[in-house]
């Protein structure tokens, strides 16, 4: 739609004042990197994309000799940030923290993209995977899936769920949940996990299926009630919480994943070097433990394997997007 294209164009026009001017890559990559790396994230600072980078920042600065400059470009389920990177010079100094929304669900959800995420912003390395959690307000009568389904069937107008944005795993996870339990649910997108959880806490919506690490903190604080975890296996940080499958939701296995992608055409030696350094970091016991304490699992994959994984994810989610009729112009 015209408004969306105008918004994307305005976002792309914003100056990035903290960064030096980009210069063409040298023919031999022996001196790479000789200035800070720009890491675009498709969300506000403080979310999972930001946190995963900060877990590795010290290690990567030591290994690469340069810091990372985080450049938040929130909007459109990460597509604003992805487009920024797709239009950036492929000189090895601009990268994107991609995820299931931008490179798994988004390619089928957004029908009028001016770029192809998998072709124009291919993978460098997969970082981690994490479950989502079905959450409700603490005073909600439902204490399990059966109770929540009964409530929605008795009061259909309350069958409204929040997501962290169109195209995110919390969006399609909510759609899939409604399909699996036989309830017509209404989706309300927000700009990130924090406002999505706030909507549940404020009673604006009945439930959300969102970021387990962030949800866990609110659950422990008594501000949310967790009903079930989205993955086939229980979450290591919330082992007492049954999965949705355990509670009778058939074939429900949804997890979020994050990685690093780059503009197409970045010299292969740079891609391979950065991928190797990040995989080494994720295999470091101290960093791996930080990732697990956050509620995720290290899941490193190199460039080719990561691209194969993302293509499989697009193929997995495309039928659900079509069946649910949730495409965005």
FINUNU-411976 format. One record per atom (N, C-alpha, C): x, y, z; residue in one letter. Coordinates in steps of 0.05 Angstrom, whole numbers, plus 5000, padded with zeros to 4 digits. Atoms other than C-alpha are relative to their C-alpha. Layout:
N
XYZA...
//
This chain:
329
501749765000X500050005000X501850255000X498449755003X502250724988X501150085027X499149914974X502750885062X502549845009X497850174992X507350285075X502550074984X497749945016X511850455016X501250275008X499149744991X512251175040X501549985026X498750044974X514050955110X502849874996X497450135004X519550495085X502050194987X498249825013X522351025040X501050215020X499249804980X522451535097X502049885019X498150134982X525951035142X502749974988X497450045014X531250885091X501550264997X498749745004X532551625084X501350115025X498949904975X534451705157X503049984999X497150025000X541851875165X501049835023X498750154978X546351425206X502550155007X498049804995X550551965237X502449885014X497850104984X554851525282X502049834983X498350185016X557851135224X501750164980X498449875021X563651335179X498949934972X500950055027X562351375105X501049734990X499250265010X562450695071X501950034976X498149995021X568350565025X500049744985X500050255015X569050044970X501949805012X498350224989X571949374991X502649984983X497550045015X579249244972X499949744985X500150245017X580648724920X500949755016X499150234984X584548274969X498850045028X501349934975X580948245037X501949975024X498150044979X587348195077X499750195023X500249804979X586048835115X497350025013X502749984988X578748695133X500049885028X501349745002X576048965178X501950225010X498349784991X579549635185X498350245011X501749804987X573550015214X497749855013X502250144986X567349855257X498149874980X502150145015X562149365232X497350115008X502749904995X555049625225X498149765000X502050214997X549849125251X497250115002X502749905001X542849315230X498249795014X502050174988X537349025274X497250104992X502749935009X530049015253X498150055022X501749954977X527449205321X501350225017X498849804982X528649705377X502249865016X497950104983X534849625420X498849885025X500950134975X534149165480X498649744996X501350265006X530848575445X502049784995X498350235004X533647895427X502350054981X497949945020X537448145365X502350155013X498049844987X541148655407X501549835021X498850154978X542348185466X501949794990X498250205010X545347625424X502750124991X497549875008X550348115394X501750085024X498549914977X552348395461X501349775016X498850234987X553647695488X502749934987X497650075014X559047615435X501850234994X498649765008X561448335428X502950005008X497349994991X567648285471X501849804985X498550215014X569947635439X500550084971X499649925028X568847895368X501750244997X498349775002X572148555382X503049915003X497350104996X578348175406X501049864975X499250165023X578347715345X500250164975X500149845025X576648235292X501550265002X498549754996X580048835323X498350254995X501849785004X573849275311X497449965016X502650034986X567449425349X497749974981X502550015015X560349315326X498350245007X501849784996X555749905317X497149914994X502750105003X548449705328X498250224989X501749815014X543550065282X497149904999X502850095000X536249955301X498350124978X501849915021X531349995243X497449845002X502450164996X524749735270X497850054980X502349965018X518549625229X499649774981X500850205021X514749135184X501349735005X499050274993X517048505221X502949964992X497250025007X524348655207X500650084971X499549955029X523348825133X501250284995X498849745003X525249555143X503049975002X497150044997X532049345169X501249834978X499050185021X532748795117X500450164974X499749845024X531549295061X502350205001X497749834997X536649775089X502549854992X497650165006X541849225085X500149914971X500150085028X539548985017X501050224981X499249775016X540949684990X502850105008X497349914991X547749755026X502249884982X497750115015X554449664990X500949745011X499150264990X556848944994X503050005006X497249964995X563549165023X501049865026X499250144976X563448735086X499950175025X500149834977X561849295134X497150055010X502849994992X554249255138X498849725000X501350264997X550548645164X497350035013X502749994990X543548475187X499649765019X500850224982X541148075248X497249914990X502650095011X535747675212X498849795018X501550174982X530547215241X497749874984X502250145012X524446795227X498050184986X501949825011X520247405213X500950114973X499049885025X524747705159X500649794979X499050195020X527347065126X498649735001X501550254999X522346515145X497150044993X502849955004X515346805146X499650234981X500349755016X516247495114X499949974970X500050035029X517847265043X497349924989X502650085009X510846965038X497850205009X502049824988X507247485081X499850264984X500049745014X509348125045X500049964970X500450075028X506848084974X501450204981X499049795017X509848734947X502850105008X497349924993X516948734972X501650084975X498449915023X521849104928X502749854999X497650165000X527248594944X499349725010X500450284992X527947844958X501949955024X498250034977X530547725029X502149784997X498150225002X533747055014X502150044978X498149955022X536947274949X501750255006X498649744998X538847994967X501450045027X498849994974X540647885041X500549725010X499650284993X543347175045X501449965027X499050064974X545746825107X503150005002X497250024992X552546875141X500349785021X499850194978X551346475204X497450005016X502350014982X545446235246X501150025029X499049964973X546146435319X498649825020X501450144977X540746135364X497149964993X502950055002X533745865370X498850025028X501349984974X528745995426X497049964997X502950055001X521645795443X498450255006X501949804991X515646235451X498249875022X501750094978X510746195510X497350124997X502749915000X503246245511X499550145027X500349854976X501746795562X497350135001X502549864995X495447095593X500450185024X500049844976X493847605646X499649825025X500250174977X494547315716X497249945011X502750044990X487247405734X498149884980X501650155020X484847045671X499149745012X500950254988X480446455692X501549754989X498750235012X484145995644X502849955012X497450074990X490045625674X501549804983X498750195019X491545145617X498750044973X501149975027X490045055543X497149944999X502850085001X483444705555X498350235011X501549794988X481145275600X499950254981X499949775018X483345805549X498249954976X501750065022X479845455492X497050025008X502849994990X473445385533X499150295003X500649724996X473746125550X499450134973X500349875026X474546335477X497549904986X502450105013X468945885454X497550115013X502349894986X464246155508X499750304995X500049725005X466246875494X501750074975X498449965024X468446925421X501250274996X499049735003X469447675424X502750045015X497549984985X475247555473X502349854987X497950175013X479047105425X501850184983X498249815013X484147655409X502849965011X497350044991X491647575411X501850214990X498049815008X497648035408X502449864988X497450105011X504047945368X502050225001X497949805001X510648295364X500250134972X500149875027X508848495292X499249804979X500850185022X506148215228X502449854989X497950165011X510347645202X501949885020X498350124979X513547465268X498949735008X500950264991X513246775299X497750035019X502249964982X508547065351X497450044985X502449965017X503747265295X499149734989X500950255012X503746605257X499549795021X500550194978X504246215322X497150035010X502849964991X497646535344X498049914980X501750105021X494446395277X499849695001X499950294999X496745675280X498649885024X501350094975X494345595352X496950004996X502949985005X487345835332X499049784982X500850215019X487145345274X500049735014X499750274987X489544755316X497849955021X502050044979X484444865372X497250064990X502749965011X478645045325X498650255009X501149744992X477645765347X500950224981X499349785017X477346375302X501150235018X498749804983X482246865333X500650254983X499449745013X483547605317X502850095008X497249924996X490647855310X500250315003X499349724996X493048535337X503050025001X497149985000X500248695317X501050245016X498749784986X504749125361X502950024990X497349955010X511749405350X502049885019X498050134983X515748895388X498849835022X500950184979X515348395445X499050155024X500849854975X515048905502X497250114998X502749905002X508749265477X497949774997X501850225002X505648595459X499449885027X500550104973X506548335530X498450205016X501549794986X504049005557X497049984993X502850025008X497648905517X498649785014X501150224985X496548245551X499650085029X500149914972X498048535620X497850205005X502049804998X493349115607X497249914993X502650115007X487648675584X499050094973X500849925027X487648965513X499449764983X500350255015X488148255486X499949775021X500250224982X486947575516X502649855004X497650154997X493547235501X502150084979X497849985020X500147235463X501749755002X498150225001X505046705442X502750124991X497749835006X511647075447X502549915015X497350044990X518947085466X500249885028X499950134974X520246595523X501850145020X498349864980X526146965555X498750245012X501349764990X522347615560X497649935016X502450094986X515947265581X500749895027X499350124975X519546885635X500450215022X499649794980X521647525671X497450115010X502649904992X514547775672X498449795016X501450214985X511847105695X501149985028X498850014974X516847075752X499250245018X500849764985X514747775772X497150005006X502850024994X507547555775X498350184982X501549815018X505448025718X498649854977X501250175021X503647465669X499849715011X500250284994X501446745673X500849854975X499250175023X504846235628X498349754999X501850235003X500345685601X501549774986X498650225014X504945295554X502250114983X497749925017X511245305512X499549904972X500850055028X510945305436X501549784987X498350215013X516444795420X499149725008X500850284995X515744045418X501249905026X498750074974X520543985478X499750235019X500249794980X520044365543X502550185000X497849815000X524344985551X501849945024X498150064978X530644885593X499850195023X500249804979X529445525632X497250005014X502750024988X522045355646X499149704998X500650295004X522144585652X497449925012X502550074987X515944595696X497650054982X502249925017X511744885639X499649804978X500550195021X508444375594X499850134972X500249905027X508644445519X497150014992X502849995011X502344615479X499349724989X500550275010X503043925447X499149825023X500750164976X502843605516X497250055009X502749934992X496343965528X497949964979X502050095019X493043685467X499950174974X500049855025X494744195412X501749844980X498650185018X496643745354X502050144982X498049915019X502943845312X500750295003X499349724994X504944495346X502950015009X497249984993X512444625344X501150254986X499249745010X514345355335X502250115016X497849874985X520945675353X501050244983X498749785013X524246335337X502949944995X497250045005X531146355307X501250264990X498649755007X536346895295X502749934987X497450045013X542546965252X501150264990X498849775013X546947435214X499849964969X500150005029X545847605140X501550244990X498449795012X549348065092X498950074972X500849935028X548148435026X501249794981X499050195020X548847964967X502550134987X497649915014X555748024936X502350075019X497849964982X559948104999X502149784994X497950205007X566647764983X499949765018X500350254985X566447035003X502049985023X498250024977X572747075046X499150155025X501049854977X569447605090X497749845013X502350154990X563047195096X501049765016X499050244986X566946565115X501550085026X498549914976X571446945164X498150075023X501949914980X565647275201X498449765011X501650244992X561646625202X501749835019X498350174983X567546235231X500550125027X499549874975X568946755284X497549985018X502550014984X561646765307X499449715009X500450284992X561146005306X501949925023X498150054978X567445975349X499050125026X501049864976X564346475397X497749845012X502350154990X557946075403X500849735012X499050264989X562045445417X501650045025X498649944975X565645795474X498149945023X501850084978X562745495539X498850245015X501049784985X562046165573X497850154985X502049865016X558246495516X497649824996X502250195003X554045865504X498350005025X501550004975X552045875577X498350265002X501549765000X549946605571X497549984983X502350035018X545546435512X497949825013X501950184987X542345865551X498650135024X501249864977X541246295613X498050204990X502049825012X537546775568X497549864993X502350165007X532946215549X500049894972X499750095027X535546035480X502149784999X498050205004X539945495451X501950094977X498249945023X546245635410X499449804977X500750175023X544845375340X501650084975X498449895022X550745565295X499849834974X499950135027X550345405220X501650194983X498449845019X555245635166X498250114978X501649865021X553046045105X498349824983X501650175018X550845485058X497849855015X502050154984X547345075113X497850195009X502049804991X543945705139X498150074977X501749945023X541345885070X498149774994X501750245004X538645165062X497850005021X501949994978X535345225130X497850204995X502049795005X531945885112X498149934978X501850085022X529345615046X497949805010X501950204989X526245035084X497950135018X501949864983X523045515134X498050154983X501949865018X519945925077X498049804990X501850215010X517145275048X498149905022X501750094977X514445085117X497850205006X502049804991X510845735131X498250104978X501649895022X508345925062X497149884999X502750105001X502345445063X498250115022X501649894978X500045705131X499350294994X500649735007X500646425107X497750014979X502150005020X496446265046X497349915011X502550114989X491345855084X498750195019X501249814981X490446385137X499350264987X500749765014X489946945086X501150255015X498949794984X494647385127X502150164985X498049855015X498747695071X499650305004X500049714996X500648435076X500850134974X499249865024X500848915017X502350185005X
//
